[in-house]
Amino acid sequence: MRRLPALPIDEAVPDLLKALAGGPNAVLVAPPGAGKTTRVPLALLDEAWLNGGKIIMLEPRRLAARSAAAHMASLLGEKTGETVGYRVRLDTKVSAATRIEVVTEGVLTRMLQSDPSLEGVGAILFDEFHERHLHGDLGLALCLQAQSLLREDLRLLVMSATLEAAPVARLLGDAPIIESEGRAFPVQTIYSDRQAGFGLGALWQGESIEDRTARAVLRVLPEHEGDVLVFLPGMREMRRVESQLRQQGIGRGMYGSIDVVLLHGSMPLEEQGQAVAPSPEGRRKIVLATSIAESSITVEGVRVVIDSGMMRVPRFSPRTGMTRLETVTVSVPSADQRRGRAGRVAPGVCYRLWTEQEQLMLAPRSTPELLEADLAPLALELAAWGVSAPSELAWLDEPPAGAYASACELLQQLGAFDRERRLTPLGRRMAALGAQPRLARMLLSAAAISPAAADTACELAALLSGRDPLRGERSADIALRLGALRALRRGGAAPDGASGGVDEAAARQALAEARQWQRALAQDGAGASPSASRAASPHGGGTSAAPTPRGEAASSPAAPTPRGEAASSPRGHDGSHSARGNNASPTREPSIGALLAFAYPDRVGQGRGDGRFLLAGGRGAVLTPAQPLSYASYIAGAEMEDGDGESRIVLAADIEENELHAYHSDHVVEELSVLWDRSAQAVRARRKLMFGALVLKEEQVTKPDPIKVTAALLDGIRTEGTAILSWNKQSSQLRDRIRVMRKYDPELPDLSEEALLASLEDWLAPHLTGIRSRDGLQKLNMMHVLEAMLSWNDKHRLDELMPTHMTVPSGSRIPIDYTNPEQPVLAVKLQELFGLQETPRIAKGRLPLTLHLLSPAQRPVQVTQDLANFWRNTYFEVKKELKVRYPKHYWPDDPFAAVPTSRVRPRP
């Protein structure tokens, strides 16, 4: 190894080597520019405990991984792939001689899953751990368990620039913390002046982030030397700032020697490499970047940083199952990392587009991705690792229970988990494939259909993983993007219907990634040939459709199949439904939408008109602006942005209903709906074919299950109340008598409204055979229904204590009104009670009746429970009035001795 220039990290290396010689774990904190990424792995190569083994260094970003490997190789005087190599998505350079492998996070996970003991590996280094990516936290948790159970000699080193080291050290078993002072050139920090409209406060004055940033760039260019690194939230803002700068003459005139370049994570690695490379002699550059440039990557020549103070982060919602990109303010560590970029090669200056007061309001730390991301990939990896719950591993921050449960539900829906959340054979293949779980399901299912379908799925997976190859395309139709890829492969133009030009770099990146997925499917045993596809079907078999010309399959819709036949498809050996039933094999290739539905069954949408759709998951979604897909009967949504009401559809494809039956019969469920229809006041039975929340077909059932009819009828009665039943005077009186009697005999049934509705199954259901409507209920003999609730003894005691009628002195049998259980009423003409000394009583004398004494016209003239007192004191006043109004009637002076009568006068 050639003589190396001194770097700040060199002073900390001896302490680090001593720590790792004496124990398995350590934490290294070193600021940006200290040299930890490239010096530490080289310093560990000759350690005795390594014993010739490999060093794996985890880098969060592909560009940083390749750059670090190339720089270390150059320090050794070698080419990349010899002693030092790398493994990143779409690119690998290693050899049998490689001892230091720089890998990205997903690669480390795959290495651990394929060999948990990491045979031949002596140390794992986690670089830039402060970024707290999900796979970094997962990788560390898996490594800690592997170290505990299988490899006590394995060294783990966590390295970071801005990290609270103490919690990490505790997680690593109270590992020693080594700190490097580092070396950075001085950086002047200039905050914005709100009064000048130069800070975040300017947003309140109506100035956009793009206007503010472009103005800041134009201000600093004549004041400072060197390149300018500008931090913006995302590609949209970067493009707008680029456009404004070019309109102001950047790249021509007095700014002719200045280039504007972009640096974004979705860009091809070659373009990213050009963005960070030194500017040619005599030229400057303005690098518009996202947070990808915060750490690991050194953008050569940067002397000025302009920080918008904003970043875009994905926020996953377990409630909707969707991820929303949110623009948020940076945290203090992120702002410090960005500021440090200006002092890597020389003294610099950082312009912060917010005020010093606003600096005090920034979050003190960044939120780990683990706490806000879709946890389906993590849940699948844990299941493949053999862990049933996250709590079985050691975490710096344990995955949120709600988000993890949602992830498991999705994996069940995709067929990766069974009902007990155990990994299915399909799930194991999905995990081994290394793709995001949704895309893995699509790839394996497509490979089970035909090689052509597999090729289309590979292209779709690549499109969904990278940058949009159509610049400024407003249509959500992913078929346009697929057409762009194929046109580029054939050397043709953009597809018809595309409104913008083709981003060739993005398209070529997608084509390269599609080839990678084709190779992955071939290694899985699927997709290499028709026979291999059938043998490796994730559904356990089935006949592969005849292939069509390679690359053209997705343009042909699937042939219609008899509705309902596909729904009886058999299950495969892994418990999942067959993609197509034996009687429902399409003769054409599946459409793009049919393939997407394998990955996004919950995002299959049914058209409502005007670009609005009901999704199988139950939410609404909308396509804006109006476009051909807006009028599709069904779509399969691939990318959606979560909203407060409806989700916005970003990428989708149409799908025919017959394809849902043919390819997705495992999600098509027949439901028999037997419900009370309030408008019809009757039970209605309907059969529905459901795809999640979507009704594919609905028809009336003429002879539904009587038990379900009765249950629906009872629900209707609970909704309407017992007033819907046929209560006549007799049945109503019996109900009231029993209610009064319960005060003296609590063992009698409770006939209150609440109790009756709560026990309908017990007392009413046996009498409802053949009844389906209100009209039928009105024909019920409620007297018989209530009497059936009473024993013979109950009836006898009821008749004895609570008689239906009372015989009065005139000889008439007068009905007793029990409506008020506290005061049963006997309404009787006053003249019929002449000679009665005391108020009549029931319940063996315990309950006096309330007498409504009526005039000859049957109108109450007195209400009393003390008849004797009425005769003595009130009768004579009442008599005067009645004698005037009814002179022909009998009004004696002595009611106690008078003859009772129901006539005008008593018989002589």
SEZA-606065 format. One record per residue (C-alpha): x, y, z. Coordinates in steps of 0.02 Angstrom, whole numbers, padded with zeros to 5 digits, always signed. Example, Ala and Ser with C-alpha at 12.3 -4.5 7.8 and 13.67 -1.06 7.14 Angstrom:
BEGIN
+00615-00225+00390/+00684-00053+00357/
This chain:
BEGIN
+00000+00000+00000/+00069+00169-00050/+00104+00303+00078/-00059+00382+00129/-00088+00566+00169/-00128+00599+00351/-00311+00610+00398/-00392+00655+00565/-00457+00478+00589/-00277+00414+00599/-00263+00476+00779/-00415+00372+00831/-00368+00213+00739/-00250+00143+00875/-00388+00158+01006/-00510+00076+00886/-00393-00069+00851/-00366-00094+01037/-00553-00093+01070/-00590-00224+00936/-00443-00331+00991/-00516-00337+01166/-00699-00355+01127/-00822-00395+00987/-00906-00226+00966/-00865-00041+00958/-00940+00127+00912/-00840+00255+00812/-00897+00436+00803/-00804+00543+00678/-00861+00703+00591/-00874+00720+00402/-00705+00725+00317/-00615+00629+00454/-00583+00482+00336/-00671+00344+00431/-00756+00269+00278/-00595+00232+00182/-00463+00218+00319/-00546+00107+00449/-00577-00047+00338/-00397-00041+00275/-00331-00022+00453/-00423-00181+00506/-00358-00293+00366/-00204-00357+00457/-00281-00379+00630/-00248-00551+00707/-00430-00578+00757/-00483-00558+00575/-00379-00712+00534/-00384-00678+00348/-00573-00658+00346/-00675-00531+00251/-00735-00360+00305/-00910-00311+00252/-00945-00124+00259/-01124-00066+00245/-01152+00097+00150/-01330+00167+00136/-01308+00231-00042/-01247+00148-00201/-01141+00295-00259/-01055+00307-00090/-01021+00119-00091/-00941+00123-00263/-00843+00281-00225/-00778+00214-00060/-00724+00050-00139/-00638+00140-00284/-00545+00257-00167/-00485+00116-00053/-00429+00016-00205/-00331+00165-00269/-00246+00185-00101/-00188+00005-00118/-00130+00037-00296/-00259-00086-00361/-00415-00091-00466/-00586-00108-00390/-00632-00291-00374/-00463-00350-00313/-00432-00329-00126/-00574-00205-00115/-00739-00230-00206/-00921-00185-00193/-01095-00258-00212/-01237-00140-00253/-01401-00155-00346/-01368-00183-00532/-01179-00184-00509/-01051-00299-00425/-00861-00298-00430/-00783-00432-00321/-00664-00575-00348/-00593-00723-00255/-00459-00606-00187/-00581-00478-00119/-00567-00454+00069/-00660-00290+00090/-00834-00283+00016/-00931-00120+00021/-01114-00164+00007/-01280-00074+00013/-01407-00115+00146/-01517-00236+00050/-01363-00336-00002/-01311-00362+00179/-01485-00428+00219/-01474-00553+00076/-01302-00611+00135/-01368-00639+00311/-01521-00733+00251/-01419-00849+00141/-01287-00881+00275/-01334-00826+00452/-01163-00876+00518/-01075-00767+00387/-00941-00897+00359/-00776-00817+00311/-00829-00643+00370/-00735-00571+00518/-00812-00399+00537/-00966-00300+00489/-00949-00111+00482/-01105-00001+00482/-01056+00165+00404/-01161+00324+00417/-01273+00235+00541/-01345+00402+00598/-01455+00402+00442/-01553+00260+00524/-01615+00176+00367/-01732+00029+00394/-01613-00100+00322/-01472-00031+00429/-01572-00057+00588/-01628-00228+00525/-01452-00279+00477/-01384-00231+00647/-01523-00327+00737/-01490-00483+00633/-01301-00468+00656/-01320-00453+00844/-01422-00613+00852/-01302-00704+00734/-01158-00647+00845/-01248-00705+01002/-01301-00875+00938/-01176-00924+00802/-01023-00810+00793/-00950-00747+00956/-00793-00699+00860/-00886-00585+00738/-00841-00401+00758/-00973-00266+00739/-00923-00084+00718/-01051+00056+00706/-00980+00215+00628/-01065+00384+00616/-01034+00569+00598/-01180+00636+00701/-01243+00503+00819/-01297+00490+00999/-01169+00356+01035/-01223+00301+01209/-01386+00211+01158/-01295+00120+01019/-01155+00069+01136/-01283-00002+01259/-01366-00099+01118/-01195-00172+01075/-01169-00233+01252/-01091-00077+01327/-00964-00068+01186/-00824+00059+01197/-00849+00226+01108/-00704+00297+01010/-00715+00477+00953/-00613+00568+00822/-00600+00756+00827/-00593+00760+00640/-00535+00901+00531/-00643+01018+00434/-00604+01184+00359/-00696+01329+00439/-00870+01359+00372/-00956+01526+00392/-01143+01508+00425/-01257+01645+00361/-01439+01643+00412/-01575+01728+00315/-01650+01894+00360/-01839+01881+00365/-01858+02067+00336/-01763+02045+00174/-01881+01903+00126/-01735+01781+00119/-01784+01647+00244/-01917+01518+00276/-02023+01661+00338/-02032+01719+00158/-02152+01577+00128/-02278+01676+00229/-02252+01817+00104/-02300+01704-00042/-02126+01664-00107/-02098+01484-00162/-01951+01380-00107/-01890+01375-00287/-01893+01565-00306/-01804+01589-00141/-01669+01461-00183/-01638+01524-00360/-01619+01702-00294/-01495+01642-00164/-01391+01553-00297/-01382+01709-00406/-01331+01810-00254/-01184+01700-00202/-01108+01666-00374/-01015+01833-00390/-00971+01838-00204/-00885+01669-00185/-00768+01552-00278/-00788+01366-00305/-00936+01254-00338/-01107+01278-00258/-01203+01135-00178/-01389+01170-00159/-01501+01060-00051/-01683+01046-00107/-01824+00926-00055/-01844+00829-00217/-01834+00815-00405/-01982+00930-00436/-01900+01077-00346/-01732+01037-00425/-01805+01046-00600/-01893+01210-00564/-01737+01291-00491/-01635+01226-00639/-01761+01306-00758/-01756+01473-00666/-01566+01476-00666/-01558+01442-00851/-01685+01580-00882/-01566+01696-00788/-01424+01653-00906/-01333+01514-00813/-01234+01419-00944/-01220+01567-01062/-01163+01748-01064/-01073+01803-00907/-01119+01635-00828/-01061+01533-00977/-00928+01440-00877/-01052+01378-00748/-01140+01210-00765/-01299+01156-00678/-01305+00971-00630/-01429+00868-00529/-01394+00739-00394/-01537+00627-00345/-01549+00449-00279/-01655+00388-00425/-01527+00445-00555/-01418+00315-00640/-01252+00290-00551/-01156+00358-00699/-01249+00523-00690/-01225+00530-00501/-01039+00502-00527/-01029+00646-00651/-01118+00760-00528/-00989+00730-00390/-00835+00731-00503/-00719+00883-00504/-00764+01021-00627/-00649+01039-00779/-00516+01173-00769/-00590+01346-00784/-00770+01292-00752/-00886+01295-00601/-01041+01198-00565/-01201+01216-00466/-01255+01047-00396/-01441+01039-00357/-01457+00892-00237/-01573+00806-00117/-01520+00738+00052/-01417+00606-00041/-01273+00730-00033/-01280+00752+00156/-01151+00619+00197/-01034+00486+00127/-01022+00573-00041/-00894+00712-00066/-00944+00831-00205/-00773+00888-00265/-00741+01075-00271/-00887+01132-00164/-00851+01292-00068/-01030+01356-00047/-01184+01267+00021/-01358+01337+00003/-01480+01243+00113/-01667+01263+00083/-01696+01182+00252/-01821+01061+00179/-01819+00876+00139/-01944+00750+00073/-01977+00595+00175/-02096+00448+00150/-02229+00429+00283/-02321+00264+00286/-02500+00257+00349/-02551+00089+00423/-02732+00150+00413/-02729+00164+00223/-02584+00050+00181/-02509+00188+00075/-02357+00300+00084/-02365+00487+00068/-02212+00592+00026/-02207+00739+00145/-02097+00891+00135/-02030+00930+00308/-01898+01040+00387/-01729+00961+00418/-01667+00910+00589/-01517+00987+00675/-01400+00840+00630/-01454+00847+00447/-01426+01034+00441/-01253+01011+00518/-01210+00875+00392/-01261+00988+00249/-01162+01133+00319/-01008+01022+00332/-01009+00990+00145/-00941+01167+00120/-00784+01132+00222/-00723+00968+00151/-00587+01035+00035/-00564+01218+00087/-00641+01353+00194/-00820+01382+00142/-00985+01464+00177/-01159+01395+00211/-01315+01498+00175/-01463+01436+00275/-01628+01495+00205/-01704+01512+00378/-01676+01629+00524/-01576+01602+00682/-01740+01599+00778/-01805+01461+00664/-01644+01364+00693/-01695+01346+00875/-01857+01263+00820/-01776+01123+00719/-01797+00944+00780/-01645+00890+00883/-01633+00723+00792/-01697+00638+00635/-01837+00511+00646/-01777+00333+00607/-01853+00263+00449/-01906+00111+00548/-02037+00215+00640/-02120+00286+00485/-02094+00164+00342/-02194+00022+00266/-02137-00127+00370/-02190-00263+00248/-02009-00291+00188/-01950-00300+00368/-02089-00420+00420/-02047-00535+00274/-01861-00532+00317/-01895-00571+00500/-02006-00718+00452/-01871-00784+00335/-01745-00764+00476/-01857-00870+00586/-01920-00734+00702/-02106-00729+00742/-02106-00556+00822/-01986-00407+00821/-01971-00419+01011/-01861-00574+00988/-01721-00462+00923/-01626-00315+00998/-01668-00146+00919/-01616+00032+00946/-01799+00073+00912/-01923-00072+00905/-02040-00072+00754/-02212+00006+00795/-02340-00129+00835/-02479-00054+00728/-02374-00034+00572/-02301-00208+00596/-02474-00286+00612/-02529-00197+00451/-02375-00264+00364/-02416-00441+00417/-02594-00422+00353/-02528-00366+00184/-02409-00515+00177/-02556-00630+00212/-02650-00548+00070/-02500-00574-00045/-02489-00757+00004/-02321-00741+00092/-02395-00778+00265/-02525-00904+00318/-02660-00861+00445/-02540-00892+00589/-02414-00772+00509/-02298-00913+00465/-02196-00903+00306/-02273-01001+00161/-02167-01083+00025/-02216-00937-00087/-02164-00816+00049/-01994-00899+00064/-01966-00879-00122/-02023-00697-00112/-01896-00664+00026/-01757-00751-00071/-01794-00649-00227/-01741-00490-00137/-01875-00378-00212/-01999-00274-00116/-02135-00399-00063/-02269-00331-00179/-02153-00336-00328/-02087-00507-00279/-02263-00577-00282/-02294-00502-00453/-02131-00569-00524/-02157-00746-00462/-02340-00752-00513/-02300-00686-00687/-02161-00814-00707/-02288-00950-00667/-02395-00894-00814/-02270-00879-00957/-02097-00813-01002/-02177-00665-01091/-02278-00619-00937/-02120-00635-00832/-02026-00516-00948/-02166-00388-00935/-02169-00404-00746/-01982-00376-00739/-02002-00216-00839/-02144-00159-00726/-02042-00195-00570/-01899-00092-00641/-02015+00053-00685/-02091+00054-00511/-01919+00054-00429/-01841+00199-00523/-01867+00368-00601/-02008+00402-00724/-01935+00381-00899/-02062+00504-00971/-02021+00684-00927/-02168+00786-00869/-02295+00651-00914/-02463+00690-00833/-02549+00529-00881/-02549+00395-00746/-02550+00254-00874/-02398+00148-00841/-02419+00071-01014/-02346+00231-01086/-02189+00205-00982/-02178+00024-01033/-02196+00078-01213/-02052+00201-01190/-01938+00062-01127/-01979-00051-01271/-01963+00089-01398/-01790+00130-01331/-01741-00052-01337/-01797-00059-01519/-01719+00110-01558/-01888+00192-01591/-01977+00348-01530/-02085+00379-01378/-02254+00290-01380/-02411+00372-01445/-02501+00468-01309/-02344+00522-01216/-02341+00710-01191/-02158+00732-01147/-01989+00669-01203/-01904+00510-01148/-01774+00521-01010/-01655+00399-01092/-01544+00380-00940/-01692+00333-00831/-01758+00215-00965/-01590+00128-00987/-01577+00112-00799/-01747+00028-00797/-01698-00090-00938/-01541-00140-00843/-01642-00172-00686/-01769-00274-00785/-01628-00385-00845/-01574-00406-00664/-01747-00466-00616/-01747-00586-00763/-01585-00660-00698/-01657-00670-00522/-01809-00765-00586/-01696-00883-00682/-01598-00918-00522/-01762-00947-00431/-01804-01078-00562/-01946-00976-00638/-01958-00885-00800/-01811-00967-00888/-01924-01075-00995/-02107-01127-01004/-02069-01289-00915/-01967-01202-00781/-02107-01076-00757/-02234-01213-00730/-02122-01307-00610/-02088-01151-00508/-02265-01085-00502/-02298-00995-00339/-02473-01067-00350/-02416-01246-00357/-02449-01284-00540/-02563-01241-00684/-02545-01236-00872/-02439-01097-00944/-02518-00993-01080/-02439-00998-01251/-02304-00864-01259/-02319-00716-01375/-02174-00619-01451/-02054-00564-01315/-02091-00393-01246/-02258-00374-01331/-02365-00483-01217/-02440-00348-01108/-02525-00259-01251/-02650-00401-01277/-02797-00416-01159/-02840-00582-01084/-02978-00677-01170/-03145-00679-01080/-03182-00831-00976/-03346-00895-00907/-03386-00793-00753/-03387-00898-00596/-03280-01042-00662/-03119-00963-00607/-03184-00941-00431/-03175-01129-00401/-02988-01138-00435/-02890-01264-00332/-02762-01218-00203/-02579-01252-00230/-02466-01350-00115/-02417-01191-00023/-02595-01146+00023/-02619-01008-00105/-02753-01010-00238/-02706-01053-00416/-02687-00902-00528/-02812-00983-00645/-02936-01122-00620/-02929-01276-00730/-03079-01215-00828/-03027-01033-00841/-02860-01029-00932/-02848-00874-01042/-02781-00900-01217/-02691-00732-01216/-02562-00653-01104/-02616-00556-00950/-02631-00369-00968/-02519-00247-00877/-02658-00217-00753/-02678-00403-00720/-02493-00414-00677/-02498-00260-00566/-02646-00334-00472/-02532-00475-00410/-02430-00341-00320/-02571-00224-00274/-02731-00324-00248/-02790-00194-00122/-02772-00058-00255/-02882-00135-00387/-03009+00002-00419/-03186+00000-00486/-03236+00152-00589/-03365+00272-00517/-03354+00395-00661/-03260+00561-00677/-03095+00477-00638/-03149+00418-00466/-03128+00239-00410/-03172+00131-00261/-03021+00028-00212/-03030-00153-00157/-02956-00095+00008/-03110+00012+00039/-03038+00186+00007/-03080+00305-00133/-02952+00359-00262/-02952+00488-00401/-02861+00516-00565/-02820+00696-00603/-02822+00771-00729/-02950+00682-00839/-02866+00552-00950/-02913+00392-01042/-02891+00287-00885/-03021+00396-00799/-03158+00303-00890/-03093+00126-00863/-03212+00004-00780/-03070-00066-00676/-02890-00015-00644/-02745-00084-00546/-02656+00056-00454/-02468+00039-00434/-02421+00204-00355/-02538+00313-00253/-02517+00461-00141/-02616+00453+00019/-02735+00596+00051/-02853+00650+00188/-03003+00594+00086/-02966+00509-00078/-02795+00446-00130/-02719+00517-00288/-02677+00388-00421/-02501+00418-00488/-02472+00259-00589/-02599+00129-00643/-02659+00019-00785/-02830-00040-00837/-02885-00219-00807/-03033-00318-00872/-03156-00396-00751/-03131-00568-00827/-02947-00556-00782/-02993-00536-00599/-03083-00703-00610/-02949-00785-00716/-02790-00730-00628/-02847-00670-00457/-02982-00793-00407/-02901-00809-00235/-02965-00634-00200/-03138-00661-00275/-03258-00711-00137/-03442-00754-00149/-03546-00670-00015/-03728-00707+00022/-03807-00551+00092/-03971-00576+00186/-04019-00409+00262/-04167-00307+00320/-04212-00176+00190/-04288-00027+00282/-04358+00053+00125/-04447-00108+00074/-04486-00157+00255/-04435-00334+00209/-04288-00453+00207/-04189-00449+00045/-04067-00587-00003/-03932-00552-00131/-03780-00648-00192/-03623-00546-00223/-03456-00585-00301/-03334-00476-00206/-03155-00425-00241/-03112-00347-00075/-03234-00203-00058/-03282-00210-00243/-03446-00289-00299/-03410-00379-00463/-03583-00454-00481/-03744-00447-00381/-03907-00543-00402/-04062-00580-00300/-04080-00748-00211/-04257-00817-00216/-04237-00954-00087/-04112-00899+00045/-04068-00999+00199/-04218-00986+00319/-04102-00968+00468/-04018-00816+00388/-04188-00744+00342/-04245-00757+00523/-04083-00676+00583/-04107-00531+00460/-04289-00514+00512/-04237-00502+00694/-04110-00367+00646/-04251-00274+00561/-04359-00284+00718/-04214-00218+00821/-04198-00074+00699/-04383-00033+00692/-04430-00077+00872/-04565-00196+00934/-04698-00074+00870/-04677-00161+00702/-04765-00314+00776/-04954-00338+00774/-05004-00279+00948/-05193-00278+00974/-05287-00233+01133/-05278-00408+01203/-05093-00437+01173/-05048-00262+01230/-05147-00288+01391/-05064-00456+01423/-04893-00378+01401/-04939-00237+01521/-05013-00359+01649/-04852-00459+01652/-04749-00301+01672/-04854-00250+01824/-04850-00427+01894/-04658-00430+01892/-04659-00314+02043/-04735-00458+02143/-04657-00603+02047/-04484-00559+01972/-04469-00733+01897/-04592-00685+01761/-04514-00635+01594/-04457-00455+01572/-04564-00379+01435/-04488-00206+01430/-04439-00142+01258/-04254-00161+01294/-04272-00339+01362/-04384-00396+01219/-04264-00330+01087/-04116-00410+01175/-04197-00582+01180/-04287-00592+01012/-04201-00756+00971/-04277-00838+01124/-04459-00783+01123/-04497-00727+00945/-04385-00822+00824/-04479-00989+00842/-04637-00905+00775/-04557-00824+00620/-04549-00973+00501/-04597-00917+00327/-04605-00732+00371/-04494-00609+00273/-04581-00440+00285/-04677-00316+00392/-04839-00380+00316/-04797-00554+00378/-04758-00490+00551/-04927-00404+00556/-05012-00573+00541/-04928-00642+00696/-05043-00680+00843/-04945-00590+00977/-05065-00654+01111/-05010-00831+01074/-04827-00777+01064/-04832-00698+01237/-04931-00840+01315/-04798-00961+01253/-04676-00870+01368/-04780-00916+01522/-04802-01080+01615/-04974-01143+01670/-04939-01084+01848/-04884-00914+01782/-05047-00894+01688/-05150-00949+01839/-05064-00828+01957/-05075-00690+01829/-05263-00713+01809/-05281-00718+01998/-05178-00565+02041/-05192-00462+01882/-05368-00493+01813/-05411-00430+01642/-05580-00359+01702/-05663-00300+01860/-05849-00333+01893/-05925-00172+01963/-06085-00152+02068/-06192-00123+01914/-06143-00298+01856/-06036-00239+01710/-05865-00317+01676/-05747-00171+01648/-05572-00199+01572/-05424-00143+01677/-05295-00034+01588/-05118-00088+01642/-05025+00034+01528/-04953+00125+01678/-04878-00014+01785/-04877+00100+01938/-05062+00146+01925/-05176+00022+01835/-05335+00110+01782/-05518+00060+01795/-05618+00181+01685/-05801+00162+01734/-05958+00269+01734/-05984+00348+01903/-06164+00283+01914/-06106+00102+01903/-06011+00118+02067/-06156+00180+02177/-06156+00080+02337/-05970+00032+02326/-05890+00085+02490/-05701+00069+02451/-05583+00079+02302/-05563-00089+02213/-05393-00173+02232/-05296-00310+02141/-05142-00414+02184/-05231-00481+02337/-05270-00306+02396/-05093-00239+02379/-05124-00127+02229/-05269-00003+02222/-05342+00035+02052/-05345+00213+01994/-05527+00253+01958/-05570+00361+01810/-05750+00406+01852/-05842+00443+01691/-05992+00549+01646/-06134+00474+01544/-06036+00538+01393/-05886+00431+01446/-05782+00583+01494/-05682+00581+01657/-05757+00691+01791/-05643+00632+01930/-05482+00529+01950/-05457+00451+02120/-05385+00307+02219/-05496+00349+02371/-05676+00313+02322/-05746+00333+02498/-05675+00507+02514/-05745+00551+02344/-05921+00498+02397/-05911+00595+02558/-05831+00758+02499/-05826+00781+02311/-05976+00689+02242/-06101+00826+02288/-06007+00960+02190/-05990+00843+02041/-06174+00796+02058/-06231+00978+02037/-06138+00995+01873/-06190+00826+01805/-06373+00853+01852/-06375+01011+01748/-06292+00930+01600/-06382+00763+01612/-06551+00801+01695/-06633+00638+01643/-06500+00532+01729/-06509+00464+01904/-06412+00571+02031/-06456+00513+02207/-06418+00612+02364/-06340+00462+02455/-06215+00372+02342/-06179+00243+02476/-06359+00183+02478/-06403+00216+02295/-06436+00077+02169/-06293+00060+02043/-06345+00063+01861/-06272+00062+01686/-06433+00138+01620/-06503+00315+01627/-06601+00265+01782/-06607+00104+01880/-06746-00018+01842/-06898+00005+01954/
